[in-house]
Amino acid sequence: MSYYKHHLFFCCNQRDGGRTCCNDKGATQLRDYCKSQVKKLGLAGQGQVRVNMAGCLDRCEEGPTVVVYPEGVWYRYASQQDIDEIVDSHLLNGRVVERLRI
């Protein structure tokens, strides 16, 4: 059994030299928003949900990106509304958000 029911890794990579990166698209701020929503809903902690920052997940051109484990579902997102949909559909109700899936 996994320590967390869902473990989210947000790519928050910052690249130099002009190459596309998730952090240029607001990844850190939206990860912080996701983390606050998970806490607000009482979903954080052992056996529930963990939201983490990751280095490069090598999909920045498709992002910003987040991967949800243990399912291994990859999402792109662009707004707080996208994050809310991932939290509500995937984390609370076990339904993949197909429109955001990579």
Secondary structure, DSSP 8 states (H G I E B T S, - for coil): --SSSEEEEEE----STT---GGGGTHHHHHHHHHHHHHHTT-BSTTSEEEEEES--S-GGG-SEEEEETTTEEEE--SHHHHHHIIIIIIIT----GGGB-
